[in-house]
């Protein structure tokens, strides 16, 4: 196609868009326009399926609602291009520049293309390998099954996008917004998701091995079956709402809440022994009396929760946040609380009451015997009367903590910060 012929088509398309006489929709399907300069052209709703636009300049162009089915856009410059609701199924976008492009509600799924004189069908996967999608606007876009290996999506807005089965291996995705995105089975191996927002995203079965998730926000994300092997989650918020857990866990929690608020008349005490509650968000809830023995509560958020008289023995609470929680009278014997936060929490004793509701005068102390609290933060924590025999508080921060009347026989305080702490009277050997 000559430049004059192309200009004529663009002119008629402009007239067609404005509904003027002698206008005609641009039909450039299967045309070879490799290397063409189409910067800022208006090809809204144009027919461009299978067009060859390799290494072409389409920066700032309007391709909204355009049919780019199986188009060849390898290394094309689509910076700032408007691709709103464009059909890009099976498009070849390897190495394309899409920085700041609008891809809202765009369709980038794979597609079947008729090829050859005999009408053969070739299914092609949308190829965005190595493409530049920095700051792209991709809200509600459909990229199901697309290949975005080694692409750059820093700062891209992908809220609500359908990206299940997508390959994002080694992708640069700093500060990307994937809130509410469908990422089931997506491959993030080796991807850089530092500072990314994945709130309420569906990451069921996703592969995140070796991914950088430092300071990422995964609050409410579904992580069932996700492979997190070797992922760096330093500073990441991985709290998950209870409704993201299996039904039997939700039922057990609901029955427990009913049991608490009915004073035992209805419902039943939660028995979650051995359950996987990693990164669960139970801030402020009342789980007093629950059985959490050997439960995995790694990274759990339990700020201000009521855990009075709970059995949490042999549980894993590594890096859990129990700031301000009340655990008076609870059993944490042998629990792994490495790096956990208990700042301002209560781990003291409770006054046991009789069946008539009156105090019996008997005190029931918290049991932290042989508990691992290495590197834990217990700033201003109330440990009065607690059993800390054999507990390991190496490098823990106990500044301002109350340990009066606590049992600290064989307790390890190596390199612990005890400034301002109220310590029990030490017995002479």
FIKEFI-345754 format. One record per residue: residue in three letters; x, y, z of N, C-alpha, C in turn. Coordinates in steps of 0.001 Angstrom, whole numbers, plus 500000, padded with zeros to 6 digits. Layout:
<atoms>
ALAXYZXYZXYZ/...
</atoms>
This chain:
<atoms>
UNK500847498803500000500000500000500000500878501242500000/UNK500552502182499101501329503411498999500913504390500095/UNK501788505338500439501433506352501429500173507128501045/UNK500003507400499756498834508149499303497549507354499541/UNK497613506060499275496446505211499495496090505149500992/UNK497128505075501848496903505026503290496281506331503790/UNK496804507445503312496261508741503712494797508851503316/UNK494464508363502118493080508417501644492163507587502548/UNK492643506421502971491853505563503865491644506237505209/UNK492692506868505725492583507550507007491622508729506926/UNK491650509426505800490762510573505616489295510121505567/UNK489040509047504815487675508523504738487212507989506089/UNK488149507396506854487788506874508178487402508024509108/UNK488120509115509018487797510282509837486404510786509516/UNK486085510803508208484742511219507793483680510232508295/UNK484034508960508277483090507925508743482791508097510228/UNK483823508383510998483635508596512421482750509805512706/UNK482866510802511845482067512019512027480719511943511296/UNK480479510733510705479224510477509995478983511469508852/UNK480064511774508154479968512663506999479834511834505722/UNK479358512461504690479191511779503393480547511380502826/UNK480554510340502049481749509775501410482743509183502410/UNK482327509044503668483192508413504660483128506899504565/UNK484174506232505033484219504762505022485128504273506134/UNK484666503230506782485457502662507871486772502108507339/UNK487872502368508066489179501873507639489256500360507800/UNK489577499679506720489768498227506737491180497955506241/UNK492052497617507205493458497383506889493884495978507302/UNK492920495085507351493209493712507755494219493066506831/UNK495213492395507448496248491640506741497149492522505866/UNK497063493845505995497897494746505203499267494894505854/UNK500305495017505018501665495189505527501971496672505681/UNK502012497128506940502332498527507235503548498602508158/UNK504430497660508012505598497594508879506395498899508832/UNK506693499426510028507504500641510124506764501920509811/UNK505461501858509676504694503055509319504650504053510469/UNK504575505339510108504429506403511107502958506777511192/UNK502305506276512236500884506535512446500661507217513798/UNK501643507985514188501551508673515474500344509605515506/UNK499569509471516566498412510322516845497276510194515825/UNK497299509171514999496194508988514051494956508499514803/UNK493808508750514202492559508293514800492040507093514017/UNK492231505907514611491750504669513987490741503983514903/UNK489965504789515560488923504251516430487990503336515648/UNK487758502138516181486844501151515585487299500645514217/UNK488551500848513865489053500389512564489226498873512546/UNK489158498294511353489385496865511146490864496648510847/UNK491584496067511823493031495912511677493480494486512005/UNK492588493527511898492949492152512245494064491647511336/UNK495098491073511948496206490502511197497104491513510529/UNK496916492800510777497741493821510132499183493718510623/UNK500119494034509751501530494018510114501973495442510431/UNK502122495712511736502557497037512184503841496914513005/UNK504656495937512646505912495765513355506746497044513294/UNK507305497411514442508192498570514569507557499870514070/UNK506247499930514060505557501154513633505409502112514808/UNK505225503386514482505030504415515494503537504717515607/UNK502937504252516692501516504488516949501341505277518252/UNK502390505969518642502338506706519903501226507748519871/UNK500443507769520946499363508738521055498196508490520123/UNK498187507373519417497103507087518471495831506671519207/UNK494710506851518543493428506416519094493015505124518422/UNK493161504014519144492785502694518633491686502084519502/UNK490927502956520146489837502457520991488822501708520132/UNK488326500584520658487340499739519976487863499149518657/UNK489150499297518377489697498778517118489800497258517145/UNK489671496644515980489830495203515830491282494931515459/UNK492086494542516450493506494242516240493767492762516481/UNK492759491964516175492849490523516377494076489968515641/UNK494976489307516400496175488679515832497043489648515044/UNK496978490922515396497806491916514713499272491752515114/UNK500162492131514208501595492053514469502086493440514878/UNK502358493583516176502768494868516736504107494731517450/UNK504888493779517007506186493536517614507051494791517559/UNK507549495197518709508419496364518868507781497656518369/UNK506476497673518272505785498904517881505765499871519062/UNK505706501165518757505628502176519800504166502575519989/UNK503582502086521086502187502378521401502091503231522672/UNK503146503979522931503183504809524133502016505794524133/UNK501286505842525235500179506779525352499024506494524415/UNK499025505321523799497978504971522838496672504629523563/UNK495554505022522983494250504699523548493745503401522931/UNK493780502328523743493345501012523282492130500546524087/UNK491324501503524496490129501192525283489219500227524511/UNK488932499106525141488075498054524581488548497543523218/UNK489810497674522950490352497152521685490409495629521749/UNK490208494993520590490297493544520495491719493190520100/UNK492515492749521094493917492409520866494148490918521070/UNK493115490136520895493259488686521078494305488130520116/UNK495240487387520662496266486766519846497236487746519231/UNK497249488990519700498147489996519125499601489707519493/UNK500496490101518604501934489937518824502480491286519271/UNK502782491379520560503237492648521124504605492498521781/UNK505338491502521342506653491260521922507535492505521777/UNK508035492990522913508934494137522889508266495462522567/UNK506929495502522548506226496747522220506317497735523378/UNK506264499026523032506262500075524042504812500501524280/UNK504338500245525498502955500574525850502916501467527086/UNK504001502181527310504100503037528489502973504069528484/UNK502202504082529561501115505041529694499930504779528790/UNK499898503626528121498783503320527213497502503040527998/UNK496368503293527378495070502999527981494585501671527416/UNK494534500663528276494094499328527862492857498899528639/UNK492140499862529162490973499539529974489973498694529185/UNK489589497582529793488630496635529208489101496074527870/UNK490397496199527604490943495601526391490928494086526477/UNK490870493421525347490821491960525294492139491455524724/UNK492987490885525587494294490394525158494408488886525329/UNK493293488195525260493330486734525348493946486155524076/UNK494204484847524117494646484182522906493496484104521918/UNK493797483762520668492734483681519670493103482742518532/UNK492109482313517798492325481423516659492309482234515371/UNK493292482007514532493418482767513288493412481815512102/UNK492562482120511115492543481326509889493791481631509080/UNK494503480598508689495745480799507951495778479878506735/UNK496495480320505698496697479483504525495488479420503610/UNK495712478954502419494647478877501415493637477786501728/UNK494028476841502562493131475740502885492301476019504140/UNK492422477239504646491585477602505789491984476940507083/UNK493298476691507269493766476110508516493549477067509683/UNK493443476493510888493223477301512080494449477211512981/UNK494974478355513344496140478411514203495788479211515462/UNK495844478543516638495555479252517890496823479950518356/UNK496728481248518529497897482016518944497644482651520296/UNK498677482676521108498625483270522437499098484716522329/UNK498400485629522978498834487019522957500239487110523533/UNK501152487649522738502564487671523098502995489096523436/UNK503187489351524736503670490649525181505031490517525860/UNK505765489486525478507070489231526065507977490445525924/UNK508543490863527054509487491972527025508882493326526711/UNK507562493438526723506919494716526390507018495701527548/UNK506877496974527231506930498037528222505517498530528491/UNK504998498172529663503645498562530059503673499463531293/UNK504794500126531520504906501004532671503803502056532645/UNK503146502218533804502094503229533971500894503021533048/UNK500771501845532451499628501577531574498333501502532397/UNK497228501895531782495913501863532434495180500646531905/UNK495102499591532729494589498298532276493431497806533141/UNK492678498715533698491553498355534559490563497466533800/UNK490220496333534389489242495382533828489656494794532484/UNK490929494898532139491400494284530892491397492765531018/UNK491260492081529903491264490621529894492540490127529224/UNK493475489629530046494750489122529535494884487625529782/UNK493776486945529931493785485524530249494719484741529323/UNK495683484051529924496583483196529165497658483913528387/UNK497754485236528481498750485985527710500156485734528244/UNK501146485955527396502545485780527785503175487155527982/UNK503444487502529249504068488773529575505426488564530244/UNK506068487469529893507385487161530440508351488316530194/UNK509094488685531233510123489736531144509576491116530797/UNK508269491313530904507722492632530593507956493588531761/UNK507711494869531534507812495872532590506440496506532767/UNK505925496427534006504592496965534299504629497876535518/UNK505759498513535754505900499358536934504821500435536959/UNK504096500509538069503087501538538230501830501348537406/UNK501695500225536718500508499986535889499269499795536770/UNK498125500238536270496855500101536988496070498952536379/UNK496072497813537070495426496602536560494283496147537467/UNK493630497082538097492532496741538999491449495938538273/UNK491068494823538879489986494009538323490322493293537038/UNK491583493307536633491961492658535380491851491142535478/UNK491521490509534356491479489048534274492825488588533740/UNK493627487979534623494982487598534235495286486165534649/UNK494255485335534739494491483955535142495268483206534064/UNK496250482436534517497069481663533593498102482474532843/UNK498284483726533207499248484601532522500666484258532972/UNK501630484394532083503033484248532463503620485627532694/UNK504017485882533937504665487137534304506031486840534917/UNK506631485756534464507938485368534980508949486491534738/UNK509673486826535794510744487828535764510249489224535376/UNK508952489457535457508409490767535099508786491813536145/UNK508981493057535699509248494174536592507909494844536890/UNK507399494665538124506048495107538451506013495948539723/UNK507023496760539929507052497604541120505834498511541165/UNK505192498528542325504061499431542582502875499220541635/UNK502777498068541002501627497783540144500380497630541010/UNK499239498035540491497975497909541226497174496758540643/UNK497087495669541406496367494466540975495198494168541919/UNK494634495213542486493498495054543387492349494329542690/UNK491818493310543351490677492531542844490954491824541515/UNK492208491718541124492534491046539861492391489528540000/UNK492040488876538897491947487415538850493297486893538375/UNK494072486331539296495436485887539002495597484396539282/UNK494532483653539118494585482215539367495578481533538430/UNK496492480772539015497445480017538208498457480867537481/UNK498544482141537801499492483027537126500917482736537585/UNK501860482825536658503258482546536969504006483845537246/UNK504334484067538538505084485251538956506520484889539347/UNK507001483731538955508313483296539412509379484312539021/UNK510132484762540024511204485722539776510750487133539489/UNK509444487410539574508931488755539273509232489717540418/UNK509368490992540080509596492027541093508289492756541354/UNK507658492430542491506374493013542867506520493901544097/UNK507687494475544276507931495320545438506939496477545465/UNK506267496632546598505316497729546743504027497558545972/UNK503821496387545379502607496157544589501378496055545479/UNK500222496428544925498962496301545651498191495124545076/UNK498024494086545896497317492873545483496129492625546420/UNK495550493693546930494441493563547876493261492822547237/UNK492803491785547931491647490997547496491830490332546133/UNK493078490220545679493335489530544412493195488021544612/UNK492811487329543554492676485876543616493958485246543081/UNK494807484772543999496098484186543637496085482666543861/UNK494907482078543806494786480638544006495656479888542981/UNK496555479058543492497400478251542601498468479034541870/UNK498666480300542211499686481101541531501083480635541928/UNK502035480831541031503432480477541301504191481767541588/UNK504647481914542835505338483130543236506733482797543765/UNK507236481654543341508545481212543793509620482229543407/UNK510376482666544389511474483589544120511038485004543805/UNK509752485320543942509268486672543623509646487649544735/UNK509807488903544357510080489971545318508753490630545695/UNK508315490378546935507048490930547423507285491887548589/UNK508465492474548628508792493384549724507809494553549768/UNK507213494744550948506271495850551175505028495784550289/UNK504758494632549702503541494477548898502328494365549815/UNK501179494768549291499933494705550066499070493575549534/UNK498998492475550284498199491317549893497017491126550838/UNK496585492200551460495469492095552399494232491521551701/UNK493705490448552249492498489839551693492723488996550463/UNK493969488839550027494232488044548825494008486563549091/UNK493500485845548090493314484402548199494605483722547761/UNK495202482947548677496502482349548410496464480820548501/UNK495270480229548444495168478778548534495946478114547395/UNK496847477225547773497603476475546774498683477279546086/UNK498918478520546517499952479343545893501329478855546311/UNK502273478869545386503649478465545663504448479711546021/UNK504765479850547330505494481025547815506951480697548108/UNK507424479565547627508778479120547932509833480144547531/UNK510616480580548504511704481517548217511272482935547966/UNK509976483242548111509504484616547882509949485508549034/UNK510329486736548721510747487700549738509528488519550143/UNK508987488267551329507782488947551787508088489958552896/UNK509330490414552970509711491381553997508823492619553941/UNK508190492925555049507350494118555118506025494002554391/UNK505728492842553840504479492672553080503285492517554016/UNK502157493059553613500909492885554353500150491743553692/UNK500181490590554336499574489409553741498341488950554503/UNK497745489882555223496564489530556005495421489084555098/UNK494754488013555540493625487480554768492381487464555636/UNK491295487991555111490039487968555851489589486524556051/UNK488844486298557122488405484938557439487584484313556321/UNK486855485149555563486015484586554499486822484098553299/UNK488156484255553357489006483703552304489545482324552669/UNK489123481813553824489585480509554275488522479440553999/UNK488915478165554079487958477077553812486702477195554665/UNK485625476655554146484314476781554788484312476253556217/UNK485002475140556481484957474578557839485616475511558849/UNK486620476283558411487259477252559310486319478417559571/UNK485664478899558519484688479980558690483561479554559635/UNK483070478342559445481979477848560299482414477754561754/UNK483643477269561959484145477123563322484258478482564010/UNK484730479487563278484845480830563845483467481411564146/UNK482544481238563210481184481770563422480498481121564616/UNK480684479799564750480094479088565887480708479572567210/UNK482006479882567151482679480357568360482166481746568763/UNK482010482624567783481509483959568086480102483875568698/UNK479294482971568157477947482786568703478020482255570131/UNK478957481337570373479159480764571700479573481839572703/UNK480441482753572238480915483840573103479770484784573454/UNK479061485244572435478056486277572658476770485759573306/UNK476568484437573288475398483861573962475761483287575334/UNK477027483550575753477510483016577024477391481496577092/UNK477626480868575937477630479411575897476287478771575662/UNK475229479577575526473888479012575337473752478376573959/UNK474341478989572978474299478459571603475705478509571013/UNK475857477916569840477168477878569216478063476852569871/UNK479346476908569573480296475965570166481693476562570145/UNK482496476117571093483877476583571187484662476174569939/UNK485463477095569406486235476802568191487343475795568482/UNK487412474771567654488500473805567724489233473857566385/UNK490325474633566364491089474828565145492498474257565287/UNK492613473228566092493913472601566331494526472133565008/UNK495747472550564774496473472121563580496055472801562296/UNK495134473753562358494658474417561137495705475375560575/UNK495624475600559275496508476555558611495793477902558539/UNK496181478815559417495583480141559461496637481207559151/UNK497589480874558303498660481816557996498098483124557451/UNK498589484214558020498258485575557589496775485928557751/UNK496063485199558577494654485521558787494524486855559519/UNK493483487600559196493221488877559852492050488692560823/UNK492394488675562120491385488523563161491534489649564189/UNK491896490822563709492086491961564604490799492254565378/UNK490939492393566681489821492804567520488776491748567799/UNK488935490519567296487902489500567520488080488846568884/UNK487046488199569344487074487503570620487156485994570385/UNK488352485436570592488561483997570442488880483354571785/UNK488483484013572844488775483503574185488288482066574339/UNK489160481221574897488800479830575152488939478909573961/UNK489365479424572818489467478590571612490646477627571696/UNK490526476521570979491616475558570874492417475855569609/UNK493604476415569803494475476768568687495787475998568779/UNK495735474857569404496943474059569584497536473655568232/UNK498858473880568085499607473506566874499082474187565613/UNK498311475249565793497789475993564642498893476827564015/UNK498881476942562689499862477773561993499291479182561835/UNK499801480098562646499349481483562620500476482414562161/UNK501336481902561320502443482707560800501914483978560146/UNK502455485114560559502072486386559954500645486818560243/UNK499965486156561164498567486495561449498462487888562071/UNK497337488547561803497059489849562407496025489648563500/UNK496468489814564738495608489584565894495649490789566833/UNK495860491956566261495919493172567071494608493354567842/UNK494761493641569137493620493933570009492634492759570128/UNK493037491577569750492153490410569869492088489940571317/UNK490980489284571657490814488684572982491082487187572849/UNK492158486731573491492569485329573414492744484772574827/UNK491873485197575718491955484801577116491708483295577266/UNK492586482645578036492453481209578338492447480336577081/UNK493113480784576034493212479970574810494325478935574946/UNK494164477815574254495245476835574146495963477099572822/UNK497131477734572909497916478069571705499250477322571767/UNK499288476279572555500528475527572732500993474911571419/UNK502319474896571243502956474296570053502519474950568750/UNK501868476113568841501434476827567631502602477599567020/UNK502456477976565759503462478789565080502911480197564907/UNK503578481153565557503146482550565490504280483435564985/UNK505119482897564130506257483660563613505772484929562903/UNK506338486060563318506034487364562701504565487760562829/UNK503835487130563722502432487509563935502368488842564685/UNK501284489577564479501092490864565141499980490736566184/UNK500375490716567466499415490620568570499458491888569423/UNK499788492999568809499844494266569523498518494535570244/UNK498605494790571534497409495115572302496475493967572574/UNK496824492762572158495956491596572384495964491201573863/UNK494889490589574321494792490105575694494826488579575671/UNK495923488029576217496112486577576245496238486065577669/UNK495681486786578617495782486389580017495301484955580208/UNK496117484182580924495758482806581239495897481833580088/UNK496414482283578959496529481396577792497750480496577883/UNK497689479386577165498773478409577153499532478501575833/UNK500753479044575888501605479145574710502840478261574860/UNK502730477247575667503868476361575922504410475785574607/UNK505706475976574375506353475411573195505993476090571886/UNK505290477219571945504910477918570715506119478622570099/UNK506129478751568785507190479462568070506699480867567758/UNK507168481832568559506747483223568402507901484101567917/UNK508792483512567154509943484248566639509496485489565871/UNK510029486645566260509739487881565541508334488416565718/UNK507544487798566595506157488250566800506130489553567594/UNK505031490307567461504859491563568186503775491393569252/UNK504171491668570511503233491600571629503189492949572358/UNK503554494022571663503632495331572303502302495690572967/UNK502376496031574265501178496429574988500184495318575225/UNK500566494078574928499651492938575094499614492488576550/UNK498578491740576898498448491176578231498707489691578209/UNK499746489253578937500076487836579040500221487470580515/UNK499371488058581321499430487828582758498483486747583207/UNK497972486928584426497075485910584969495629486381584973/UNK494725485439585147493301485757585274492809485216586606/UNK491800485872587132491166485444588384490044484472588030/UNK490259483204588326489289482164587963488001482349588758/UNK486868482278588056485560482437588697484844481092588801/UNK483996480985589810483241479766590006481989479743589152/UNK481189478685589305479966478553588526478970479661588825/UNK479107480263590024478201481351590382478683482696589860/UNK479809482683589131480328483910588550481170484733589496/UNK481366484239590711482160484987591673483617484530591636/UNK484551485450591912485980485091591942486248484020592983/UNK487097483056592626487450481979593559488708482314594344/UNK489388483377593933490648483725594585491820482988593978/UNK491549482097593022492620481346592361493062482076591097/UNK494364482247590955494908482933589779495444481911588782/UNK495094482141587510495565481235586447496509482024585542/UNK497790481669585614498807482437584892498984481954583452/UNK499446482853582611499784482475581235500994481548581255/UNK500990480554580385502064479568580327502864479749579048/UNK504098480251579190504988480429578044506242479584578211/UNK506126478487578930507270477610579151507808477095577821/UNK509129477203577667509806476720576454509303477404575177/UNK508719478562575340508216479315574180509381480005573469/UNK509409479974572157510455480643571386510047482064571058/UNK510727483026571672510391484441571478511607485218570988/UNK512462484549570214513675485176569708513320486362568817/UNK513887487512569146513646488701568326512243489255568422/UNK511443488760569372510067489241569513510054490627570146/UNK508990491361569900508827492690570492507757492610571575/UNK508177492877572813507267492824573959507339494137574739/UNK507321495234574006507404496548574625506160496807575470/UNK506387497099576757505306497383577712504286496240577809/UNK504726495025577551503847493853577654503686493443579116/UNK502475493086579487502202492639580853502397491123580941/UNK503503490727581595503817489313581780503788488959583271/UNK503045489708584037503019489495585481502506488093585820/UNK503324487397586568502955486057587022503072484988585951/UNK503482485339584747503551484361583647504652483337583890/UNK504447482143583361505459481092583440506343481179582206/UNK507566481685582406508519481844581305509684480877581441/UNK509511479834582198510613478890582416511027478232581103/UNK512332478319580833512861477710579616512552478472578347/UNK511867479612578451511546480398577249512805481058576704/UNK512872481240575385514026481865574745513649483270574288/UNK514150484281575016513870485682574704515114486379574164/UNK515972485626573511517194486201572944516856487309571964/UNK517529488449572127517365489609571236515949490172571238/UNK515126489767572203513767490309572286513806491705572894/UNK512811492517572550512695493867573107511656493850574220/UNK512126493915575466511244493860576630511241495200577369/UNK511572496274576673511634497572577337510265497948577901/UNK510267498308579196509031498699579861508088497555580169/UNK508506496310579930507629495154580180507502494887581688/UNK506386494280582065506133493937583469506315492425583642/UNK507377492057584366507659490640584598507635490303586086/UNK507076491184586897507029490916588339506222489632588600/UNK506720488832589522506111487550589913506166486486588816/UNK506849486792587715506944485798586633507977484726586978/UNK507777483540586460508728482442586634509737482510585492/UNK510971482923585808511994483076584768513134482070584974/UNK512834480958585626513863479936585823514299479365584464/UNK515595479430584200516208478943582958515720479701581719/UNK515136480869581930514734481709580796515982482334580174/UNK516021482396578856517186482946578144516911484397577771/UNK517765485303578280517615486724577985518812487274577210/UNK519541486427576519520743486860575807520441488001574829/UNK521158489128575024521022490308574148519610490902574148/UNK518803490543575127517454491116575202517519492547575739/UNK516609493396575292516503494775575775515561494792576968/UNK516119495015578172515330494991579395515243496377580030/UNK515531497408579259515520498757579821514120499132580289/UNK514037499561581558512760499979582113511826498845582452/UNK512279497610582299511412496464582587511322496224584094/UNK510166495767584539509961495414585938510224493923586078/UNK511360493580586708511805492186586763511429491533588072/UNK511253490221588073510944489499589324512165489409590206/UNK511938489222591467513061489052592384513763487735592057/UNK515080487818591893515850486632591542516246485853592801/UNK516005484543592749516379483702593900517849483379593839/UNK518479483301594986519894482913595048520011481427594787/UNK521055481039594035521280479618593769521717478902595038/
</atoms>
